[in-house]
Amino acid sequence: MAVGELFSSFAQSVVPAALWLLGAGFLVANLRLLGRFLRFRRLRPTAVLTWPGGRPSAYGVSLGFGVLFGALVFTKVVVRDRPLADAFGEGMMFIYYAYAFPLSLRIGHGFYDAGVWSDKGLVPYRRIGGLSWQGGSDLRLVLIDRVRNLVRHLDVPREHYGEVRRLLRDKIAAHDIHFAGKGLDLGSDEREVV
């Protein structure tokens, strides 16, 4: 058996299975992002202080992947007249990069009646066990989830810094946020200096 025949046999048996496996993974990712967006739509009327999430630096590359996978699906289904099921993996990647991921960037990060929408989703106030600020060129609020022992991040635009600190103080005073162990030092309010 020639090397070319071995490679062709390998490609015909393994590549479709690998694409189905990738498609299943992207299906789960698409459903998670869709669920997150639907949750945001329900919470949007209860927004207290929100701002649009930032676009990642590789956003254009992600959209390029969407175009690429869309072209692959089109070629496979329309040009090569293959069944739609043969394009499942590429189709799920197309949906992720062209629709689900850009849609997830429309979610408003910040404060809602139910909790704080961070980089990984909503953290209810009752589950926040610790807070910290990370400085630098951008301000980042670090939220420690007391239930899952996870750290979540919320990038805070500088123009909302004073409002965020006031909201946090109000939530702490109302006992919506409880800390285990050491207290939190939010410092003085920057608006008083100005």
N, C-alpha and C positions, 0 to 999 in steps of 0.2 A: 504494500500500500504506500503510495507516494505521500510526501509531506503535505502537498496541496490538498489531497483527498482527506487526510487526517484533520487538517485545519478546517476544511469545509464541513466535515462531520461534526467537529467540535462546535463550530459556530452555529450550526443548525440545531444542535441540541441544547447547548448551555446558554447562549445569548438570549433566546426567547424566555427561558426560565428566569434568568437574571433580570430581564426587563419586567417580567411579571412581579418578581419580588420587589424590585424598586418601585413599581407602580403601587403595590400594596402599602409600602412605607409612605409614599407620597399621598395615597388616599387617606391614611391616618392623619398625616400632617394637614391636609386640606380640611378634613373634618374638624380638627382641633382649632384651626384658624377661623373656620366658619362659625364654630360654637363660640369662640372668643368674640367675634364681631357681633353675633346675635345678642350676646350678653351685654356688650357695650351699647347696642341699640336700645335695649330695655333700660339701661342705667342712664342713658344720655339726658333724659328729662330731669334727673336728680343731680346734675352736675353742679358743684359748688365753685370750683376753680379748676379749669382744664386748659390745655394747650395741645396743639398737634404734636404727635411724636415725630422725632427727627428721622430723616431719610438716611439710611446707611450709606457709607461712602461707595459701596459697590452696587448701588441701586440700578445704575445703567446696565451693568453687567447682568443683573438679575432679569431685567426686561429683555436684554439680548438673548438670554437663555429661553425666555418665553417665546420669542420670535422663532428661535431655532427649533424648539420642540413643536411649535405649531406647524412649521414647515415640514418637519418629519412626519407628523400625523397626517397632514394633507397629502404628502407624497405617498405614504404607505396606503392610505385609504382611498384616495381619489385617483392618483396616477397609477399606482400598482394594483388597484382594485382588490385590495386585501380586506378581509372582514375587520370590522371595527374592534373586535376583541384582540386582534393582533397588535393594535396600537394602544393597548391599555396602559402600559408603562409610560410611553411617551406622552399619552394624553393626560395622565395624572401629573406628570412633571410640567406639561404645558399649563394646566389649570393652576398649579402652585405658583409658577413664576409669572404668568401673565395676569392672573386674577386674584388668587387667595393672598399671596404675599403683599401686593400693592394695596388690596383692600384692608389688610390688617394695619397698614400704616396710617389709615384714616381714623383709627381709634384715638380718642382724646385722652392723653395721660394727665393725671392729676387727682383731684379730690372730688368724690361723690358722696352722697348721703350714706352709702353702704360701706365705703372704704376708699383706699388709695389704689388707683390704677397705675401699676408699675410696668417695668419692661416685660414681665412675665404674666401679667394679668392682674386681676383685682385681689387686693389683700384687705379683708375686712378689718376695721379698726380694732375689734376685740382680739384679733390674732397677732397684732403688732406687739412684740415683746421687747423691742429695742429700736432706737433710732440713732443715726449718726450722720454727720455731714462730711463729704469728701470735697475738698477744695481743688484748686487748680484753675485751668482756663475755663472749665465748665463746672457748675455746681451740681452735685449729685447727692440726693438723699438716699441713705442706705436704710432699708427696712428689714428688720429681723423677724421672720415669721415664727411665732412661738410654737405653733402646732407642728409644722413640718421641719423646723430647724433649718430653714433656707434663708438665704439673703436675697432680697430683691432690690433693684435700683430704680430710682426715679430721677431722671435728668431734669433739673429745674432751671428754666430760663432766668437770667439775672433779674429781669424786670418783675418777676413773680416771687422773688426771694422773701421779701417782707411779708407778703400776703400768706405765703406758705408757712412761715414761722408763726404768724398770728393764728392761722388755722390749727396748727399743731398744738400751740398753747391752749387754745379753746377746747380742743378734743381731750387734752390731758386734764384740764380743769373740770371738764364734764365727766371725767372717768370713762370716756369711750376708749381711750388708750391706757392700758395698765402696763407698768414695767415690772419685770421680775429682777430683783437684785438692785443694782445701783441706779440712781436717778439719771435724768437727762439734763444736760446743761445746754439750753438753747441760746444763752448769751443775751446781750441787750438787743433791743429792736433797732435795726438800721434806720428805720423811718424817723426815729426820734433824733438821730444825729443830723439828718438833713433838715 
